[in-house]
């Protein structure tokens, strides 16, 4: 029996984590604590989660609190999934960027909106990590919040605790490769490394055979032109840098200044759309969740496997199952010798009762190293700025973003974003 807490329980991750706990008998008798300072979000999620437990017949105790201090002392695992000011803080940042010809389909990691998201989130996650260090220093932190690499680095740097970051976006490329090979996803083992939302394929194994180079060569044959046209960003990046990027087209595009331009309709000509959220859409989301909570709509779709791996990793760490191969975000610590040891890297590793097994990746090609090094430097500046409220540092970090091509634009975007979302950025006042 374990004690787990979800910080930021108003997020969708609460339902997926609950579903996975319900489906694994090893967690019978465990306690799940839901924590969110937003009363409406917490109450709605609590009622949905309780309904999931009741309808499944699972033996899982659910408690809730608006203060994490009430639940942390007994925790074995703390899952962080917070967001700050979403979705409308992000919406304001995206609109500001568009006035300067900068288009951001996801705005979760990079681009001015992704960067400013980090300025809002980082101070809060550092306080969470420090509270874990005080109340339950032996607990394992699993981070699901974006910008994921910067959040993991900030939590580790400021608390000294280990943190595992999880994101499944790399699997989008495995799905594409499976389609190209006319295979099932589960038949393929994709190894990729990099920073969250911009990883690079090192290998692809099918039936114990390495097939990546052969597959990419085959993809570029005329017979596969239609298939290759589904991933125009990945295709161009591969041709330019010699390695295939892994993740969604939208995430990959945001790391470069070639694709999300006025000339491409902000990426629309390449099949990408900017994710906007209106007041009406937001209220419709709440209405949907309220229907799940009160029982007027089915929740069968919430009870299936989530597709996330947090619960599988917890089970492996506890020794409930054999060690598993998993993509995680952890400190480099020499795994990639030409990147800093402290940098958060996303890479394949084995996880079991003894923890995360060391995996030696080897040095990356010069061009790939430089792309990643720039992001690593930006993350350090972003963390320093977020914690200090120093506008000069914040500007310096923003200038490392590839979508910023003008110093004047960077200054204007930053000042307008800090003003527009002042409520969530008290350190910059």
Buried (B, 14 or more C-beta within 10 A) or exposed (E): EBBBBBBBBBBBBBBBBBBBBBBBEBBEEBBBBBBBBEEEBBBBBBBBBBBBBEBBEBEBEBBBBBEBEEBBEEBBBBBBBBBBBBBBBBBBBBBBBBEBBBBBBBBBBBBBBBBBBBBBBBBBBBBBBBBBBEBBEEBBBBBBBBBBBBBBBBBBBBBEBBBBBBBEBBBBBBEBBBEBBEBEEEEBBBBBBBBBBBBBBBEBBBEEEEBBEEBBEBBEEEEEEEEBEEBBBBBBBBEEBEBBBBBBBBBBBBBBBEBBBEEBEBBEEBBBEBBEBEEEEBEEEEEEBBBBBEEEBEBEEBBEEBEBBBBBBBBBBBEBBEBBEBBBBBBBEEBBEBBBEEBBBBBBBBBBEEBBEEBEBEEBEEEBBEBBBBBBBBBBBBBBBBBBBBBEBBBBBBBBBBBBEEEEBBBBBBBBBBEBBEEBBEBBE
